[in-house]
Amino acid sequence: MDTGKKILGEIEQVIAQIEEERISQAAHYLLKAKRIFVIGEGRSGFMVKAFAMRLMHLGAQSYVLGETITPAIAPQDVLVAISGSGKTHSVVWTAEKAKQTGVIVLALTANAESQLAKTADTCLVIPAATKFRNEGKSESIQPLGSLFDQSAHIVFDSICLFYAELGKVSAEAAFRAHSNLEV
């Protein structure tokens, strides 16, 4: 399938531009955190929720902002905020509020000059096409922010691999934390 190969090629080009050291640094931030909170909207929100779930499997206390059981955030916590444009109002506002509380903010965005990137203590820039060229055609063969979201998912999984290695969490231990109520 040529389309699948093109999509994989786009993702590979994006991931190749991200320094592995930055991904490792993100894992270090998260390992030091008392608790990890995440926020994102739309498809990016789904990616960060999957990340929070995987962190829970790895032994972290992780929460999705907006859920009914999410506790108050505190200075020893980390907020992971994702927005391709870096301008999503609810995400930027939450990152700014978290900073005022003394929380470390880790941002993922495609826009290094965005308000989200400027607010964050550390920012992972995912250089995926988010702008549309003239006549409504994307720089990617994919619509809207698909390339960003796919690349973010891979970055999040990469952070989890570093997190597991640093925290000495085995695949067996992670599996034990996985839901046991599935059929």
N, CA and C of each residue as an Amber inpcrd file, in Angstrom:
protein
   549
   0.8480000  -1.1850000   0.0000000   0.0000000   0.0000000   0.0000000
   0.8870000   1.2390000   0.0000000   0.8230000   1.9880000  -1.0520000
   1.6460000   3.1890000  -1.1600000   1.2730000   4.2610000  -0.1440000
  -0.0210000   4.4190000   0.1390000  -0.4570000   5.4450000   1.0730000
   0.1160000   5.1930000   2.4630000   0.0470000   3.9540000   2.9110000
   0.6020000   3.6090000   4.2190000   2.0990000   3.8760000   4.2850000
   2.8000000   3.5540000   3.2190000   4.2440000   3.7950000   3.1710000
   4.5420000   5.2920000   3.1980000   3.7130000   6.0810000   2.5200000
   3.9040000   7.5360000   2.5230000   3.6860000   8.1020000   3.9310000
   2.6420000   7.6220000   4.5970000   2.3760000   8.0870000   5.9630000
   3.5390000   7.7240000   6.8790000   3.9980000   6.4770000   6.7930000
   5.1300000   6.0510000   7.6210000   6.3860000   6.8660000   7.3000000
   6.5760000   7.1820000   6.0360000   7.7190000   8.0010000   5.6360000
   7.6500000   9.3940000   6.2410000   6.4620000   9.9740000   6.2490000
   6.2970000  11.2950000   6.8640000   6.6140000  11.2480000   8.3530000
   6.0770000  10.2350000   9.0260000   6.3300000  10.1020000  10.4630000
   7.8200000   9.9220000  10.7240000   8.4580000   9.0870000   9.9200000
   9.8960000   8.8400000  10.0790000  10.7000000  10.1370000   9.9260000
  10.3160000  10.9740000   8.9550000  11.0150000  12.2480000   8.7560000
  10.8560000  13.1630000   9.9680000   9.6760000  13.1890000  10.5570000
   9.4290000  14.0270000  11.7320000  10.2340000  13.5160000  12.9280000
  10.1270000  12.2370000  13.2110000  10.8000000  11.6530000  14.3790000
  12.3180000  11.8020000  14.2760000  12.8540000  11.7040000  13.0760000
  14.3070000  11.8290000  12.8650000  14.8300000  13.2050000  13.2610000
  13.9530000  14.2010000  13.2930000  14.3690000  15.5680000  13.6330000
  14.3360000  15.8530000  15.1460000  13.8640000  14.9020000  15.9340000
  13.7570000  15.1090000  17.3820000  14.9440000  14.4510000  18.0570000
  15.6740000  15.2270000  18.8320000  16.8500000  14.7070000  19.5260000
  16.4140000  13.7420000  20.6240000  17.0220000  12.5660000  20.6280000
  16.6780000  11.5650000  21.6300000  16.9890000  12.0660000  23.0420000
  17.9860000  12.9130000  23.1590000  18.3310000  13.4770000  24.4710000
  17.1610000  14.2680000  25.0450000  16.4070000  14.9640000  24.2100000
  15.2360000  15.7330000  24.6700000  14.1470000  14.7940000  25.2000000
  14.0020000  13.6460000  24.5520000  13.0230000  12.6530000  24.9920000
  13.4620000  12.0660000  26.3290000  14.7360000  11.7780000  26.4570000
  15.2810000  11.2690000  27.7220000  15.1040000  12.2900000  28.8480000
  15.3510000  13.5680000  28.5530000  15.1590000  14.6190000  29.5560000
  13.7160000  14.6710000  30.0350000  12.7820000  14.5200000  29.1200000
  11.3640000  14.5210000  29.4840000  11.0720000  13.3760000  30.4540000
  11.6330000  12.2070000  30.1820000  11.4330000  11.0620000  31.0750000
  12.0100000  11.3480000  32.4590000  13.1550000  12.0190000  32.5130000
  13.7480000  12.3840000  33.8060000  12.8260000  13.3250000  34.5920000
  12.2820000  14.3270000  33.9260000  11.3270000  15.2450000  34.5800000
  10.1710000  14.4510000  35.1880000   9.6310000  13.5400000  34.4020000
   8.4640000  12.7870000  34.8400000   8.7910000  11.8350000  35.9790000
   9.9770000  11.2400000  35.9470000  10.3730000  10.3060000  37.0010000
  10.5240000  11.0160000  38.3400000  10.9200000  12.2800000  38.3040000
  11.0880000  13.0610000  39.5360000   9.7720000  13.6050000  40.0770000
   8.7450000  13.6100000  39.2570000   7.4620000  14.1960000  39.6480000
   6.7540000  13.3410000  40.6910000   6.0780000  14.0240000  41.6090000
   5.2300000  13.3000000  42.5510000   4.0410000  12.7080000  41.7900000
   3.4170000  13.5540000  40.9610000   2.2840000  13.1310000  40.1460000
   2.4040000  13.7970000  38.7770000   1.7650000  13.1770000  37.7890000
   1.8070000  13.6920000  36.4250000   0.3760000  13.9660000  35.9640000
   0.1500000  15.1780000  35.4960000  -1.1480000  15.5830000  34.9750000
  -0.9920000  15.8420000  33.4900000  -2.0250000  15.5470000  32.7140000
  -1.9560000  15.7630000  31.2730000  -3.1720000  16.5420000  30.7920000
  -2.9560000  17.3210000  29.7080000  -4.0470000  18.0430000  29.0710000
  -3.7870000  18.1520000  27.5760000  -4.8560000  18.0450000  26.8230000
  -4.8320000  18.2180000  25.3810000  -6.2600000  18.1740000  24.8840000
  -6.4860000  18.6960000  23.7150000  -7.8330000  18.7150000  23.1300000
  -7.8400000  17.9080000  21.8390000  -9.0140000  17.4540000  21.4370000
  -9.1710000  16.7390000  20.1760000  -8.3200000  15.4860000  20.0940000
  -7.7930000  15.2300000  18.9040000  -6.9700000  14.0300000  18.7100000
  -5.7050000  14.0650000  19.5540000  -5.1230000  15.2430000  19.7260000
  -3.9440000  15.3620000  20.5920000  -4.3000000  14.9730000  22.0170000
  -5.5250000  15.3090000  22.4190000  -6.0080000  14.9170000  23.7420000
  -6.0740000  13.4040000  23.8920000  -6.4950000  12.7170000  22.8280000
  -6.5070000  11.2570000  22.8750000  -5.0850000  10.7060000  23.0390000
  -4.1320000  11.3060000  22.3440000  -2.7400000  10.8380000  22.4310000
  -2.2110000  10.9930000  23.8530000  -2.4940000  12.1420000  24.4700000
  -1.9600000  12.3850000  25.8150000  -2.6910000  11.5400000  26.8600000
  -3.9520000  11.2010000  26.6060000  -4.6630000  10.2940000  27.5180000
  -4.0600000   8.8920000  27.4520000  -3.7060000   8.4460000  26.2520000
  -3.0410000   7.1470000  26.1020000  -1.7020000   7.1630000  26.8380000
  -1.0160000   8.2840000  26.7710000   0.2600000   8.4610000  27.4770000
   0.0530000   8.3520000  28.9850000  -0.9630000   9.0270000  29.5070000
  -1.2450000   8.9670000  30.9510000  -1.5450000   7.5310000  31.3720000
  -2.2780000   6.8140000  30.5400000  -2.5920000   5.4210000  30.8570000
  -1.3190000   4.5740000  30.9160000  -0.4430000   4.7600000  29.9280000
   0.7920000   3.9760000  29.9100000   1.6790000   4.3340000  31.1050000
   1.7230000   5.6090000  31.4700000   2.4950000   6.0000000  32.6600000
   1.9520000   5.3170000  33.9110000   0.6290000   5.2150000  34.0050000
   0.0260000   4.4980000  35.1330000   0.4880000   3.0460000  35.1380000
   0.5400000   2.4200000  33.9720000   1.0260000   1.0420000  33.8880000
   2.4650000   0.9330000  34.3740000   3.2200000   2.0130000  34.2120000
   4.6310000   2.0200000  34.6080000   4.8220000   2.4590000  36.0590000
   3.7200000   2.6440000  36.7770000   3.8150000   2.9400000  38.2060000
   3.6660000   4.3980000  38.5830000   3.4700000   5.2800000  37.6250000
   3.3190000   6.7100000  37.9250000   1.8880000   6.9990000  38.3880000
   1.7670000   8.0170000  39.2130000   0.4400000   8.5550000  39.5260000
   0.1410000   9.5680000  38.4300000  -0.7540000   9.2140000  37.5320000
  -1.0480000  10.1090000  36.4130000  -2.5410000  10.3870000  36.3550000
  -2.8400000  11.6220000  35.9430000  -4.2260000  12.0840000  35.9080000
  -4.4830000  12.8690000  34.6270000  -5.7060000  12.7510000  34.1290000
  -6.1500000  13.5140000  32.9800000  -6.9790000  14.6790000  33.5000000
  -6.5500000  15.8990000  33.2000000  -7.3080000  17.0500000  33.6550000
  -8.6920000  17.0490000  33.0330000  -9.6720000  17.4100000  33.8390000
 -11.0540000  17.4290000  33.3800000 -11.8380000  16.2070000  33.7990000
 -11.1530000  15.1560000  34.2130000 -11.8530000  13.9670000  34.7060000
 -12.3330000  14.2350000  36.1330000 -13.3860000  13.5680000  36.5450000
 -14.0000000  13.8540000  37.8440000 -13.1290000  13.4700000  39.0380000
 -12.1890000  12.5550000  38.8710000 -11.3640000  12.1110000  40.0040000
  -9.9820000  12.7620000  40.0290000  -9.7910000  13.7940000  39.2550000
  -8.4910000  14.4670000  39.1980000  -8.3150000  15.3560000  40.4280000
  -7.2380000  15.1280000  41.2010000  -7.0050000  15.9590000  42.3880000
  -6.4050000  17.3160000  42.0310000  -6.2470000  18.1530000  43.0470000
  -5.6010000  19.4540000  42.8610000  -4.1340000  19.2420000  42.5100000
  -3.6190000  20.1000000  41.6670000  -2.2190000  20.0380000  41.2510000
  -1.3660000  20.8210000  42.2550000  -0.1150000  20.3960000  42.4490000
   0.7640000  21.0060000  43.4510000   2.1840000  21.1640000  42.8870000
   3.0010000  22.0020000  43.5280000   4.3410000  22.3110000  42.9910000
   5.2560000  21.1290000  42.6870000   5.1040000  19.9980000  43.3400000
   6.0020000  18.8720000  43.0460000   5.5110000  18.0120000  41.8780000
   4.4520000  18.4680000  41.2150000   3.8630000  17.7460000  40.0910000
   4.3940000  18.2820000  38.7530000   4.1070000  17.5370000  37.6890000
   4.4350000  17.9480000  36.3270000   3.1480000  17.9410000  35.5050000
   2.9840000  18.9630000  34.6850000   1.8740000  19.0150000  33.7380000
   2.4410000  18.7840000  32.3470000   1.8820000  17.8030000  31.6370000
   2.2240000  17.5660000  30.2390000   1.0860000  18.1630000  29.4150000
   1.4110000  19.1770000  28.6180000   0.4100000  19.8920000  27.8200000
   0.7520000  19.7420000  26.3420000  -0.2480000  19.3740000  25.5410000
  -0.0130000  19.1630000  24.1130000  -0.9820000  19.9870000  23.2770000
  -0.4240000  20.6340000  22.2620000  -1.2070000  21.3740000  21.2770000
  -0.3370000  21.5410000  20.0390000  -0.7790000  21.0340000  18.9180000
  -0.0100000  21.1640000  17.6830000   0.3060000  22.6120000  17.3650000
  -0.7020000  23.4580000  17.4180000  -0.5120000  24.8810000  17.1160000
   0.1570000  25.6240000  18.2600000   0.0250000  25.0810000  19.4640000
   0.5460000  25.7730000  20.6440000  -0.3360000  26.9280000  21.0680000
  -1.5340000  27.0060000  20.4630000  -2.4370000  28.1230000  20.7340000
  -3.7870000  27.6830000  21.2990000  -4.0070000  26.3970000  21.4760000
  -5.2950000  25.9200000  21.9730000  -5.5670000  26.5690000  23.3280000
  -6.6280000  27.3690000  23.3800000  -6.8890000  28.2280000  24.5450000
  -6.8840000  27.4600000  25.8710000  -7.6420000  26.3920000  25.9670000
  -7.7470000  25.6710000  27.2420000  -6.4040000  25.0810000  27.6660000
  -5.6150000  24.6410000  26.7140000  -4.3130000  24.0390000  27.0240000
  -3.3310000  25.1180000  27.4810000  -3.2720000  26.2210000  26.7570000
  -2.3690000  27.3190000  27.1170000  -2.7670000  27.9060000  28.4690000
  -4.0520000  28.1600000  28.6680000  -4.5360000  28.7180000  29.9260000
  -4.1690000  27.8100000  31.1010000  -4.3610000  26.5010000  30.9320000
  -4.0460000  25.5390000  31.9890000  -2.5460000  25.5160000  32.2700000
  -1.7330000  25.5660000  31.2350000  -0.2740000  25.5900000  31.4210000
   0.1480000  26.8440000  32.1830000  -0.4320000  27.9840000  31.8380000
  -0.1070000  29.2410000  32.5300000  -0.5240000  29.1710000  33.9930000
  -1.7040000  28.6350000  34.2480000  -2.2120000  28.5020000  35.6220000
  -1.3250000  27.5450000  36.4230000  -0.9180000  26.4510000  35.8040000
  -0.0470000  25.4740000  36.4710000   1.2940000  26.1130000  36.8400000
   1.8450000  26.8980000  35.9240000   3.1150000  27.5970000  36.2000000
   2.9700000  28.5100000  37.4100000   1.8390000  29.2110000  37.5040000
   1.5930000  30.0950000  38.6450000   1.5400000  29.3140000  39.9590000
   1.1840000  28.0450000  39.8670000   1.1040000  27.1820000  41.0480000
   2.4700000  26.5890000  41.3880000   3.4500000  26.7810000  40.5320000
   4.7900000  26.2510000  40.7760000   5.0250000  24.8840000  40.1720000
   4.1480000  24.4730000  39.2820000   4.2410000  23.1670000  38.6330000
   5.1930000  23.2610000  37.4400000   5.9550000  22.2070000  37.1900000
   6.7940000  22.1320000  35.9950000   5.8910000  21.7850000  34.8140000
   6.0230000  22.5420000  33.7390000   5.2020000  22.3170000  32.5410000
   6.0920000  21.7820000  31.4250000   5.7050000  20.6180000  30.9260000
   6.3560000  19.9890000  29.7800000   5.3760000  20.0870000  28.6240000
   5.7650000  20.7740000  27.5550000   4.8710000  20.9790000  26.4130000
   5.3350000  20.1800000  25.2080000   4.3640000  19.7490000  24.4070000
   4.6110000  19.1670000  23.0960000   3.8170000  19.9950000  22.1090000
   4.5040000  20.5180000  21.0990000   3.8690000  21.3560000  20.0950000
   4.6810000  21.3040000  18.8070000   4.0620000  21.7020000  17.7200000
   4.7860000  21.8340000  16.4570000   5.3050000  23.2520000  16.2810000
   4.8710000  24.1530000  17.1560000   5.1740000  25.5750000  17.0080000
   6.0660000  26.0660000  18.1440000   7.3630000  26.1330000  17.8910000
   8.3320000  26.5400000  18.9080000   8.1590000  27.9840000  19.3610000
   7.4540000  28.7840000  18.5770000   7.2530000  30.2020000  18.9210000
   5.8870000  30.4550000  19.5640000   5.1410000  29.4230000  19.8430000
   3.7860000  29.5630000  20.3670000   3.7820000  29.9620000  21.8430000
   2.6220000  30.3850000  22.3000000   2.4550000  30.7450000  23.7050000
   2.6710000  29.5310000  24.6000000   2.2390000  28.3610000  24.1660000
   2.4540000  27.1490000  24.9630000   3.9390000  26.8710000  25.1260000
   4.6880000  26.9610000  24.0450000   6.1340000  26.7200000  24.1070000
   6.8140000  27.7320000  25.0230000   6.3840000  28.9880000  24.9580000
   6.9800000  30.0400000  25.7830000   6.6250000  29.8770000  27.2580000
   5.4730000  29.2960000  27.5460000   5.0340000  29.0860000  28.9230000
   5.7680000  27.9190000  29.5760000   6.0920000  26.9110000  28.7970000
   6.6400000  25.6610000  29.3200000   8.0450000  25.8160000  29.8930000
   8.3390000  24.9730000  30.8790000   9.7030000  24.8810000  31.4030000
  10.5890000  24.1510000  30.4120000  10.0100000  23.1830000  29.7550000
  10.7170000  22.4500000  28.7180000   9.7150000  22.0960000  27.6310000
  10.1810000  22.1130000  26.3930000   9.2680000  21.9140000  25.2690000
   9.8760000  20.9320000  24.2760000   9.1010000  19.9450000  23.9230000
   9.4750000  19.0320000  22.8510000   8.7690000  19.5170000  21.5920000
   9.5370000  19.9730000  20.6450000   8.9660000  20.4360000  19.3870000
   8.8950000  19.2530000  18.4370000   7.6980000  18.9860000  17.9810000
   7.4640000  17.9180000  17.0190000   7.2530000  18.6070000  15.6750000
   8.2780000  18.5970000  14.8240000   8.2380000  19.3920000  13.5890000
   7.3590000  18.7770000  12.5050000   6.0820000  18.6550000  12.8230000
   5.1110000  18.1000000  11.8750000   4.3210000  19.2380000  11.2510000
   3.9470000  19.0730000  10.0270000   3.1980000  20.1100000   9.3080000
   1.8820000  20.3950000  10.0090000   1.6670000  21.6480000  10.3690000
   0.3930000  22.0300000  10.9660000  -0.2570000  23.1560000  10.1910000
   0.4980000  23.8040000   9.3250000  -0.0460000  24.9080000   8.5410000
  -0.5480000  24.3800000   7.2160000  -1.4600000  25.0930000   6.6360000
  -1.9590000  24.7260000   5.3170000  -1.3460000  25.6440000   4.2800000
  -0.9250000  25.0320000   3.2230000  -0.4170000  25.8210000   2.1070000
  -1.5850000  26.4470000   1.3670000  -1.2560000  27.2520000   0.4060000
  -2.3160000  27.8910000  -0.3840000  -3.2400000  26.8480000  -1.0030000
  -4.4470000  27.2240000  -1.2080000  -5.5040000  26.3910000  -1.7820000
  -5.9200000  25.2490000  -0.8580000  -5.6680000  25.3890000   0.4450000
  -6.1590000  24.4160000   1.4040000  -5.4340000  23.0940000   1.4360000
  -4.3070000  22.9880000   0.7460000  -3.5790000  21.7240000   0.7380000
  -2.5500000  21.7200000   1.8650000  -2.5120000  20.6520000   2.5940000
  -1.6060000  20.5160000   3.7210000  -0.1830000  20.2350000   3.2290000
   0.7930000  20.5650000   4.0430000   2.1870000  20.2220000   3.7400000
   2.3860000  18.7110000   3.8410000   1.4840000  18.0440000   4.5280000
   1.4820000  16.5900000   4.6550000   0.4470000  16.0320000   3.6880000
   0.5710000  14.7580000   3.3320000  -0.4730000  14.1470000   2.5140000
  -1.7210000  13.8940000   3.3480000  -1.5820000  14.0060000   4.6620000
  -2.6840000  13.7170000   5.5790000  -3.4420000  14.9850000   5.9530000
  -4.6990000  14.8520000   6.3170000  -5.4860000  16.0280000   6.6740000
  -5.1440000  16.5730000   8.0560000  -5.3520000  17.8810000   8.1750000
  -5.2700000  18.5790000   9.4530000  -3.9880000  18.2230000  10.2090000
  -4.0810000  17.8810000  11.4750000  -2.8960000  17.6290000  12.2880000
  -2.5720000  16.1640000  12.4790000  -2.9850000  15.3170000  11.5580000
  -2.7640000  13.8770000  11.7240000  -1.2910000  13.5330000  11.9190000
  -0.4190000  14.1230000  11.1310000   1.0030000  13.8180000  11.2370000
   1.5420000  14.2020000  12.6130000   1.1060000  15.3410000  13.1270000
   1.5270000  15.7520000  14.4720000   1.0660000  14.7360000  15.5150000
  -0.1990000  14.3520000  15.4670000  -0.7410000  13.4320000  16.4700000
  -0.0700000  12.0660000  16.4050000   0.1610000  11.5510000  15.1990000
   0.8330000  10.2570000  15.0630000   2.2560000  10.3360000  15.6150000
   2.9380000  11.4100000  15.2920000   4.3150000  11.5870000  15.7650000
   4.3360000  11.7710000  17.2840000   3.3510000  12.4990000  17.8210000
   3.2670000  12.6890000  19.2670000   3.0970000  11.3490000  19.9720000
   2.2750000  10.4880000  19.4020000   2.0670000   9.1640000  20.0100000
   3.3880000   8.3990000  20.0970000   4.1700000   8.4590000  19.0480000
   5.4720000   7.7780000  19.0490000   6.4180000   8.4330000  20.0530000
   6.4190000   9.7440000  20.1290000   7.2520000  10.4440000  21.1110000
   6.8360000  10.0470000  22.5270000   5.5310000  10.0120000  22.7860000
   5.0600000   9.6060000  24.1110000   5.4960000   8.1830000  24.4390000
   5.3860000   7.2690000  23.4780000   5.8340000   5.8990000  23.7270000
   7.3450000   5.8420000  23.9520000   8.0930000   6.6870000  23.2610000
   9.5420000   6.7460000  23.4710000   9.8650000   7.2490000  24.8760000
   9.1420000   8.2560000  25.3240000   9.3310000   8.7560000  26.6960000
   9.0550000   7.6230000  27.6830000   8.0000000   6.8560000  27.4310000
   7.6600000   5.7500000  28.3260000   8.7690000   4.6970000  28.3810000
   9.4070000   4.4330000  27.2550000  10.5160000   3.4670000  27.2570000
  11.6670000   3.9630000  28.1270000  12.0090000   5.2430000  27.9950000
  13.0460000   5.8130000  28.8530000  12.6070000   5.7990000  30.3170000
  11.3540000   6.1590000  30.5620000  10.8060000   6.1930000  31.9180000
  10.9040000   4.8090000  32.5640000  10.5140000   3.7720000  31.8370000
  10.5710000   2.4030000  32.3460000  12.0060000   1.9830000  32.6300000
  12.9040000   2.3440000  31.7280000  14.3090000   1.9830000  31.9100000
  14.9000000   2.6960000  33.1270000  14.6590000   3.9900000  33.2290000
  15.1770000   4.7620000  34.3660000  14.5950000   4.2970000  35.6970000
  13.3060000   3.9570000  35.6800000  12.6300000   3.5210000  36.8920000
  12.7280000   2.0280000  37.1440000  13.4270000   1.3450000  36.2430000
  13.6060000  -0.1020000  36.3300000  12.2630000  -0.8330000  36.4420000
  11.3490000  -0.4590000  35.5570000  10.0260000  -1.0720000  35.5030000
  10.0250000  -2.0890000  34.3700000   9.8080000  -3.3430000  34.7110000
   9.8080000  -4.3950000  33.7030000   8.4770000  -4.4510000  32.9700000
   8.4860000  -5.1050000  31.8320000   7.2500000  -5.3080000  31.0670000
   6.2560000  -6.1210000  31.8940000   6.7630000  -7.0530000  32.6920000
   5.8950000  -7.8750000  33.5380000   5.2200000  -7.0230000  34.6030000
   5.9580000  -6.1000000  35.2070000   5.3740000  -5.2100000  36.2210000
   4.3250000  -4.3050000  35.5900000   4.6080000  -3.7960000  34.4060000
   3.6360000  -2.9490000  33.7080000   2.3790000  -3.7530000  33.3920000
   2.5430000  -4.9860000  32.9840000   1.3870000  -5.8180000  32.6530000
   0.5180000  -6.0600000  33.8840000   1.1410000  -6.2260000  35.0460000
   0.3820000  -6.4350000  36.2860000  -0.4870000  -5.2290000  36.6260000
  -0.0870000  -4.0450000  36.1710000  -0.8720000  -2.8360000  36.4190000
  -1.9630000  -2.6320000  35.3590000  -1.9220000  -3.4280000  34.3270000
  -2.9190000  -3.3360000  33.2490000  -4.2630000  -3.8490000  33.7720000
  -5.3350000  -3.3440000  33.1830000  -6.6840000  -3.7460000  33.5920000
  -6.8250000  -5.2710000  33.5780000  -7.3850000  -5.8220000  34.6540000
  -7.6350000  -7.2540000  34.7040000  -9.1280000  -7.5580000  34.6480000
  -9.9240000  -6.5620000  34.2590000 -11.3720000  -6.7500000  34.1540000
 -11.8240000  -6.8830000  32.7120000 -10.8660000  -6.9980000  31.7920000
 -11.2170000  -7.1530000  30.3810000 -11.5110000  -8.6070000  30.0840000
 -12.3590000  -8.8400000  29.1150000 -12.6870000 -10.2150000  28.7430000
 -11.8720000 -10.6600000  27.5620000
